[in-house]
Amino acid sequence: MESTVTTKNMVSIPQALSRHFGIEPGWKLDWKPGDKPDEIIVKVIPDRAERGRRLMGQGSDLKAGQDAVAGLVAERKSELEAEYAAEPSGVYKTGHGTET
């Protein structure tokens, strides 16, 4: 699909692409240079309302009063303890190039 750049550097989005991505007035496009000299990568950025709609229901598996961060910390602690227990030499590697 082709578009023509106007004298004001404006471009119309082809209707088929606009419909495919559900692009609405007020949405933004993030333009970045591609790997090739004649390539542009365009990312569709929905407006705030659409981003909010897409997030609805996220985190619904958390119970009221549940501390998600504390749960992640506890999970990581148990992973580290399992890694430490699996080390035959008792050397604990932190993953940052250091040993303790």
N, C-alpha and C positions, 0 to 999 in steps of 0.2 A: 504494500500500500504506500502511496506517495502523498506527500503534502508539499505545498509551496510556501516558502518563507516570504513574508511581505516585506515592504520597505522599512517597516518598524520592527523587523525581526520577530513577528508573530507567526504562529503556526496553528492550523486547525487540526484537531485530532480526528482521524477518520472515524466515521460513525460506527463502523463495525467494531473497531477497537474500543471506542467509548462505551458501547453497549456491553462488550465482552467483559470489561473491567468495572462496569457500573459507575463510570466517572460522572460526577455531578458538578454543577457550578459551585465554585468555592473550594474545590479540591485543588491540591498542588501537585506539581510534577517536579521531581528531583532529577536534574540533568547532570550527567557525569561523562567525561571522555572515556571511550572504550579502549580496547587494546590496539585497534587498528587506527590509522590516521583519519579515516572517513567514517568512524563508528561513534555513535553516541548511545549511552545507556540511559533509559528513562525509567524512573521508579514512580509509581502512582502513590500519592500520599493523601488518604482520605481526610475530610475535615474532622474536627474534634468530636462532633456528634456521632459520626460513623465509627470512629475508633472506639468510642464509648460503647456503642451497640455491640461491636465485635468482642468487647471484653466482658459483656454481661454473662454471668454464670461462671466466669473464671474464679477459681478458689472456692466454689460452692461445696467442695469436699471437706473444707475446714469447718470445725465446730466452733460455735460461739465461745470466745474466751481462749481459744487454742492459740498458742504462740508458735507460729510457723517457723520463725527463726530458731527458736529453741529446739524444735524438732529436727531441723536440718543440722544444727550443731551436734546434737546427740547422735544422729545418723553418721555424720562424718567421724565422730569420736570412736564409734564402734568399728567403723571401717579401718581407721588407723590402728586400733588395738588388734584387729584381726591381722593386718599387715605385719605389725610388730611381732605377734605371736608366730607368724609363719616364717620369720627370718631365723634361720638356723644358728647364725653366729650371734644373735642378740643385738646386731647393729641395726639401728633404726634409721632409715633414709627418709628425709623430710620431703623430697621431691624438688628441692631447690639447690641440689648439688652439694648439700652438706649432710654430714652424718652426726648422729648423737649417740 
